[in-house]
Amino acid sequence: MSELQVHLGLFLTAFVAATILPAQSEAALVAAILAGHYDPVGLVAAASLGNVGGSVVNWGLGRWARRFGERRWFPVGAAELERAGRWYARWGKWSLLLSWAPIIGDPLTVAAGFLREPLPVFVALVTLAKVGRYVVLAVATLNWPV
């Protein structure tokens, strides 16, 4: 498999993993690193770009869904939206540093769009969180001293 194919595959896996679809970008990154044929920095960059890109899609979906928040058929009720708004008002943009976390990370990125977090702030914090996670994973996989 060519290096371009590996990087593209890792990018796509990480992109899908950042959306509500199930995928394991961490396992793909570790497998690519352990193969030993590819630059770990390039692999981390490909995974990071894909994962942040998927999170931006989530942000956009949240932003788009906001127009339907008042409709009866909307899957999230007014009480839940109010609670999410209060929670986000308390923790705000800094909660996006948890966007890397399983289970809560993806919904958090959708909520940030729904609650109108500005895109530049969103991208900066999500990038910090997601790149940080992949760097830690790569360092641990390579057993590099910290």
Backbone bond lengths (Angstrom), bond angles and torsions (degrees), N, CA, C in turn:
res aa  C-N    CA-C-N  psi(-1)  N-CA   C-N-CA  omega(-1)  CA-C   N-CA-C  phi
1 M - - - 1.446 - - 1.531 108.24 -
2 S 1.321 115.66 134.54 1.464 119.08 -178.36 1.528 110.56 -73.50
3 E 1.325 115.09 161.17 1.460 120.19 178.88 1.527 110.90 -63.04
4 L 1.319 116.69 -38.35 1.466 120.67 177.96 1.532 110.58 -61.86
5 Q 1.321 117.61 -42.51 1.462 120.98 179.05 1.527 111.58 -63.76
6 V 1.319 116.57 -40.37 1.461 120.69 178.85 1.523 110.29 -64.55
7 H 1.331 116.77 -46.97 1.457 120.61 179.54 1.530 111.72 -63.63
8 L 1.309 116.62 -42.64 1.465 120.44 179.15 1.532 110.49 -65.77
9 G 1.320 116.95 -42.59 1.465 120.28 177.70 1.514 112.00 -62.49
10 L 1.314 116.43 -41.20 1.461 120.92 178.42 1.530 110.72 -66.68
11 F 1.334 116.48 -41.81 1.467 121.07 176.42 1.529 110.34 -57.80
12 L 1.326 116.82 -49.11 1.470 120.84 -177.70 1.523 112.06 -66.18
13 T 1.321 117.33 -40.17 1.468 121.06 177.69 1.526 110.14 -62.27
14 A 1.320 116.93 -44.72 1.464 121.06 -179.78 1.526 110.90 -67.96
15 F 1.329 117.34 -35.50 1.455 121.26 177.51 1.523 110.05 -62.48
16 V 1.314 116.22 -50.37 1.470 121.03 179.98 1.526 110.21 -63.21
17 A 1.322 117.24 -39.30 1.467 121.08 -179.05 1.527 111.82 -62.96
18 A 1.316 118.17 -27.04 1.460 121.27 -179.25 1.521 112.25 -80.76
19 T 1.329 117.15 -15.35 1.457 120.17 177.99 1.527 108.05 -89.67
20 I 1.313 116.13 -171.68 1.461 119.54 -179.60 1.523 112.41 -78.55
21 L 1.322 117.81 -1.26 1.458 121.51 177.94 1.530 109.72 -82.57
22 P 1.324 117.04 145.63 1.472 118.66 -178.12 1.534 112.02 -78.91
23 A 1.305 116.12 131.86 1.464 122.92 174.91 1.529 107.53 -163.48
24 Q 1.318 116.60 155.24 1.461 121.84 -177.70 1.523 110.55 -117.64
25 S 1.304 116.36 86.31 1.458 119.65 -179.54 1.526 111.82 -70.12
26 E 1.317 117.10 -29.91 1.465 119.88 -179.86 1.524 110.50 -63.59
27 A 1.323 116.93 -43.97 1.469 120.93 178.76 1.525 110.78 -63.92
28 A 1.321 117.02 -39.64 1.462 120.70 178.85 1.529 110.79 -65.02
29 L 1.328 116.90 -41.66 1.465 120.22 178.65 1.528 110.91 -63.86
30 V 1.313 116.97 -47.20 1.467 120.55 179.89 1.529 110.76 -60.76
31 A 1.326 117.33 -43.05 1.472 120.75 179.29 1.525 110.95 -61.72
32 A 1.325 116.71 -42.68 1.471 120.13 179.96 1.524 111.12 -66.56
33 I 1.340 116.99 -39.03 1.466 120.28 178.00 1.524 110.55 -65.76
34 L 1.339 116.37 -45.45 1.461 120.70 -177.89 1.529 112.73 -67.04
35 A 1.339 117.00 -22.94 1.467 119.33 176.35 1.523 110.43 -61.13
36 G 1.338 116.01 -28.57 1.462 120.79 173.90 1.513 115.98 76.67
37 H 1.320 118.28 4.89 1.460 120.91 -177.04 1.526 113.64 -100.10
38 Y 1.328 117.23 -4.90 1.459 120.30 -169.83 1.524 110.28 -128.73
39 D 1.324 115.35 149.75 1.454 122.06 178.99 1.528 109.95 -67.13
40 P 1.332 119.05 119.96 1.468 121.13 -179.09 1.530 113.43 -58.95
41 V 1.332 117.32 -32.65 1.464 119.93 179.32 1.530 110.16 -65.45
42 G 1.311 116.94 -42.70 1.465 121.08 177.25 1.518 112.05 -64.74
43 L 1.332 116.18 -37.92 1.466 120.14 178.19 1.528 111.03 -66.06
44 V 1.318 116.37 -43.79 1.475 120.38 178.13 1.525 109.47 -63.24
45 A 1.321 117.09 -40.38 1.466 120.43 179.29 1.531 111.12 -63.74
46 A 1.326 117.46 -44.32 1.469 120.57 -179.93 1.528 110.91 -63.25
47 A 1.327 116.51 -45.16 1.466 120.16 179.60 1.525 110.28 -64.71
48 S 1.310 116.93 -41.54 1.467 121.02 -178.87 1.523 111.52 -64.68
49 L 1.319 116.48 -46.65 1.473 120.05 179.37 1.530 111.15 -60.18
50 G 1.315 116.28 -43.83 1.456 119.82 179.05 1.515 112.32 -64.64
51 N 1.322 116.88 -43.77 1.460 121.17 -177.14 1.518 111.70 -68.47
52 V 1.320 117.41 -41.33 1.467 120.28 176.55 1.530 109.51 -66.22
53 G 1.307 117.17 -40.58 1.469 120.40 177.58 1.516 112.33 -59.65
54 G 1.320 117.02 -43.39 1.463 120.26 176.68 1.515 111.92 -63.22
55 S 1.323 116.87 -36.38 1.461 120.88 177.74 1.523 111.48 -67.21
56 V 1.328 116.56 -35.50 1.462 120.02 176.60 1.537 109.65 -65.49
57 V 1.318 117.37 -37.28 1.469 120.25 174.73 1.533 109.43 -60.89
58 N 1.326 117.70 -44.34 1.469 120.93 177.02 1.528 110.91 -58.93
59 W 1.333 116.96 -45.44 1.458 121.57 177.95 1.532 110.11 -56.83
60 G 1.327 115.61 -45.42 1.463 120.38 179.04 1.521 112.29 -63.27
61 L 1.322 116.77 -39.39 1.469 119.98 177.22 1.520 110.75 -64.07
62 G 1.320 116.73 -41.57 1.460 120.20 177.56 1.511 111.39 -63.57
63 R 1.303 116.41 -41.93 1.465 121.48 179.20 1.525 110.08 -63.33
64 W 1.332 116.85 -43.54 1.457 122.79 179.75 1.527 111.01 -66.25
65 A 1.329 117.24 -41.09 1.463 121.60 -176.44 1.525 112.21 -68.58
66 R 1.308 117.43 -21.14 1.465 121.09 -177.77 1.522 112.09 -55.12
67 R 1.315 117.00 -34.86 1.471 120.28 -178.54 1.522 112.67 -64.93
68 F 1.339 116.87 -16.62 1.454 120.39 -178.42 1.528 113.16 -103.90
69 G 1.323 117.34 2.18 1.463 122.15 -175.02 1.510 115.51 -57.63
70 E 1.313 118.42 -27.21 1.464 121.94 -178.55 1.531 113.21 -88.48
71 R 1.290 118.15 -7.74 1.468 121.68 -176.28 1.521 111.19 -77.79
72 R 1.314 116.27 145.26 1.475 121.07 -178.79 1.518 112.74 -61.55
73 W 1.305 117.82 -36.37 1.450 121.98 -175.93 1.529 113.14 -78.20
74 F 1.336 116.86 -9.91 1.465 119.92 -177.47 1.532 108.68 -61.29
75 P 1.336 118.40 132.66 1.465 120.75 -172.00 1.530 115.58 -67.07
76 V 1.313 117.57 -14.93 1.461 120.66 179.51 1.526 107.15 -112.62
77 G 1.326 115.85 123.94 1.449 120.73 -176.92 1.519 113.32 -78.17
78 A 1.328 114.97 168.85 1.465 121.44 -178.70 1.523 111.53 -59.19
79 A 1.335 117.86 -38.23 1.467 120.73 -179.65 1.529 110.84 -64.66
80 E 1.324 116.27 -43.11 1.469 119.52 179.07 1.531 111.17 -66.12
81 L 1.329 116.39 -39.21 1.457 120.06 178.17 1.527 110.83 -64.46
82 E 1.318 115.99 -40.82 1.469 120.30 177.76 1.527 110.76 -63.14
83 R 1.324 116.40 -44.43 1.467 121.35 178.66 1.525 110.92 -62.50
84 A 1.331 116.44 -44.07 1.466 120.23 178.22 1.524 110.42 -62.73
85 G 1.330 115.92 -40.21 1.466 119.86 178.39 1.514 112.15 -63.04
86 R 1.329 117.68 -41.46 1.471 121.30 177.61 1.520 110.85 -65.98
87 W 1.335 116.58 -43.77 1.463 120.91 -179.66 1.527 109.40 -61.94
88 Y 1.338 116.04 -44.88 1.457 119.63 -178.37 1.529 110.80 -68.47
89 A 1.325 116.35 -33.89 1.472 119.52 176.87 1.527 110.15 -63.88
90 R 1.325 116.35 -34.70 1.471 119.75 179.87 1.527 111.52 -74.77
91 W 1.327 117.10 -50.14 1.462 121.01 -174.39 1.529 112.27 -96.95
92 G 1.323 115.66 -27.11 1.449 122.81 174.14 1.508 116.04 52.17
93 K 1.311 113.25 -147.04 1.453 120.88 -174.04 1.520 113.13 -59.28
94 W 1.327 118.27 -27.14 1.473 120.65 -177.62 1.518 111.96 -66.64
95 S 1.327 117.15 -21.20 1.461 119.76 176.40 1.525 110.95 -64.88
96 L 1.327 117.12 -20.68 1.468 120.51 178.66 1.526 112.38 -66.21
97 L 1.322 117.36 -15.62 1.471 119.59 174.44 1.530 111.10 -67.39
98 L 1.339 116.77 -11.38 1.468 121.64 174.63 1.526 111.77 -97.32
99 S 1.314 117.84 9.74 1.466 120.70 -178.18 1.528 112.53 -63.98
100 W 1.312 117.94 -16.79 1.462 121.91 178.12 1.532 111.66 -78.99
101 A 1.322 117.80 -17.84 1.464 122.28 -170.36 1.528 111.78 -73.42
102 P 1.325 115.95 140.38 1.468 119.39 175.33 1.532 110.77 -61.52
103 I 1.284 116.01 152.58 1.462 126.65 176.28 1.528 112.34 71.35
104 I 1.324 119.82 -53.68 1.466 120.34 -175.15 1.526 113.52 -91.59
105 G 1.318 117.96 -21.91 1.457 120.93 -173.23 1.518 114.58 -62.96
106 D 1.327 117.61 -48.80 1.461 120.52 -177.63 1.529 111.98 -66.34
107 P 1.338 119.54 -47.91 1.469 118.54 176.86 1.534 112.35 -61.15
108 L 1.304 116.53 -31.72 1.463 120.19 178.90 1.523 111.22 -63.63
109 T 1.322 116.96 -38.23 1.456 119.89 179.47 1.533 111.55 -70.94
110 V 1.330 116.98 -33.56 1.469 120.48 174.78 1.530 109.23 -67.23
111 A 1.332 116.15 -44.76 1.470 120.83 -179.90 1.523 111.32 -60.89
112 A 1.323 117.36 -37.36 1.470 120.20 179.39 1.524 110.67 -62.01
113 G 1.320 117.09 -39.79 1.461 119.77 176.08 1.517 111.56 -68.05
114 F 1.321 115.71 -43.17 1.469 120.87 -179.95 1.523 110.71 -61.13
115 L 1.323 116.19 -38.50 1.462 121.01 -177.52 1.534 112.47 -92.39
116 R 1.328 116.02 14.00 1.461 124.41 170.79 1.527 115.49 63.76
117 E 1.306 116.04 40.40 1.467 118.34 172.04 1.532 106.57 -66.90
118 P 1.334 118.99 132.00 1.474 120.14 179.60 1.541 111.01 -59.84
119 L 1.317 115.34 138.05 1.466 120.82 -175.60 1.528 113.49 -57.19
120 P 1.341 121.36 -44.26 1.471 118.96 -179.71 1.530 113.06 -60.65
121 V 1.315 117.76 -40.61 1.469 121.27 177.94 1.524 109.35 -66.10
122 F 1.323 116.19 -44.19 1.466 121.91 178.41 1.529 110.61 -56.44
123 V 1.333 116.46 -51.68 1.470 120.74 -177.33 1.527 111.03 -61.95
124 A 1.321 117.60 -41.80 1.469 120.32 -179.18 1.525 111.26 -62.07
125 L 1.328 117.56 -47.76 1.470 120.15 -176.66 1.522 112.02 -71.91
126 V 1.318 117.21 -40.58 1.464 120.39 179.06 1.526 110.23 -66.55
127 T 1.321 117.09 -39.18 1.466 120.11 178.01 1.525 110.55 -62.51
128 L 1.311 116.91 -44.77 1.461 120.82 177.95 1.534 110.75 -57.57
129 A 1.324 116.40 -45.53 1.466 120.78 -178.32 1.519 112.13 -67.49
130 K 1.312 116.88 -46.68 1.463 120.35 -174.20 1.531 112.01 -73.12
131 V 1.329 117.47 -42.16 1.462 120.00 177.24 1.528 109.48 -64.07
132 G 1.317 116.36 -42.21 1.462 120.10 178.26 1.516 112.35 -57.17
133 R 1.327 116.39 -43.61 1.467 119.54 179.06 1.516 111.52 -62.04
134 Y 1.332 117.47 -45.89 1.462 120.46 -178.29 1.526 111.76 -68.43
135 V 1.313 117.88 -35.63 1.472 120.56 177.45 1.529 109.50 -64.19
136 V 1.315 117.54 -46.42 1.470 120.71 178.58 1.529 110.34 -60.03
137 L 1.315 116.52 -43.15 1.466 120.73 179.35 1.527 111.31 -63.76
138 A 1.331 117.38 -42.61 1.464 120.75 179.39 1.524 111.15 -65.71
139 V 1.320 116.70 -43.68 1.469 120.56 179.69 1.527 109.97 -62.32
140 A 1.323 116.92 -42.31 1.467 120.47 179.41 1.529 110.62 -66.42
141 T 1.323 117.40 -39.59 1.460 121.55 -179.50 1.528 111.01 -65.64
142 L 1.313 115.82 -40.32 1.462 120.68 -178.41 1.526 112.46 -84.16
143 N 1.328 115.29 -6.65 1.468 121.52 -179.88 1.539 111.53 57.96
144 W 1.334 114.96 38.56 1.457 120.38 177.68 1.508 109.47 -77.21
145 P 1.327 117.87 142.21 1.473 119.44 175.25 1.528 109.09 -70.05
146 V 1.300 114.73 143.72 1.482 119.31 -178.51 1.494 110.27 -99.38
